[in-house]
Amino acid sequence: MNPISSSASFALAICLISILLSPLAAAGLALIHQGLGRSRSAAHSMLASLCVLAIAAIAIVLIGASWAGYSGGAAHTFQLAGLQWNWLGNVASLATSSNLGVNPSSPSSPNSLVLCLHIFAAGLAAIIPLSAGTDRWRLAPICLATIVFAGFIYPLFAHWVWGGGWLSQLASSFGGKANIAPFLDMGGAGAIHVTGGLMALSVAWILGARRGKYTPDAMATAIPGHNIVLVLFGCLIALIGFAALESATSILFNGAAPDRIIGVIINAMLSASSGCLAAVATTQIRYRKPDASLSANGWIAGLVSGSAACASVSPLAAIFIAAIAGVLTTYLVEVFELRLLVDDPGGAISVHAASGFWGLIAAGIFAPTSANSLTSQVLGQLVGMATLLGFMLPLIHGCNLLLNRLVPYRVDRDGDWQGMDIRELGAGAYPEFVIHADEFVPR
């Protein structure tokens, strides 16, 4: 057998298996989101997760994948300040094609394999905001927002990073006049987690806090999640999905050899472990007992922060990066809840947006390539992060404000009290149990 063909087939098999396992990341997040919410909204949360994954898949195939494009594919460009800027993909859609095979001699080729990965990556990014909308975000606007997010917002930044867009070729984007390296995001810390986390922030701003979360004098009250066991189980499932997704993106978008995937898996496990233990230790020191929900957040925050440079950092660096993320998350959850009065039941803003930003800057520090100096790589990371905050966040929030005018995001006052299951679905997740502790409290 031709050794090149054998190697290519092996890479194809590894990539396809990784893509197939990547939905477990979304499954883990879905369990975490519903477990950290109220029991009266559990069924609604899980159904919303399924709807988001389904809509994201269709939207990315029909619209988004053509705009996300691939490196070397056709793209929309424009001239600015005498420079050529590659800003949006313009590849042919595969939505009507009956031939979706991949050339085995080039398993990292574009088209259907990249489309397959985008289907699950877009779904994972779109499921993140459900955390911020727990217990009050209606199903219809969730579906509408997912169409916009997966069909346009995610593909836009994904093209800039993974599809040959301007962030992936920063030196040429600036005419070669700046000592700046391409933006590095091997596993989706920016393209998936920060964009999803910024969407969560926008949704939390628009929805406002859950009823009873804050007193009239702006003091936060505790609304504990209803099933921490499912939350912790979701963390274990998410680990498999994160490692698989990072393996696939490393091969497809960063040219990693299949044997590098071993390092990706090791770093994923070390990142989750370090983030979780850092959160356990931090909460033990601060509260004299470890907090299970914050420890779960630390586990996911470690995975998120380690994804930016998943295939190009040492295990020691992965442990350090994730430990910082685990500590930061425990503090940022409190800052958003108590200081900024942002009600985010699942901590998605801290876990995905903040930890993703830290992972991106850490990638610049710990993973500069031989062709790029530390300074040039950090500059490249800062440009990408500034783009996320300065362009993507206003774009995301503007879209959500418009959609909220068309289809109001928040459930009405009675639905807030009854729970999303009864109000939106007509039946609860736990019909044999009393789930309203305040059922006889005057409204």
Helices and strands as residue ranges (DSSP letters): H 3-21, H 23-35, G 39-41, H 42-59, I 60-64, H 65-68, E 75-80, E 83-89, H 112-127, G 128-130, H 139-148, I 149-153, H 154-162, G 166-169, H 170-173, I 189-194, H 195-207, H 228-254, G 258-260, H 261-287, H 292-307, H 315-334, I 335-339, H 348-348, I 349-354, H 355-366, H 374-387, I 388-392, H 393-406, H 413-418, H 420-420, I 421-425
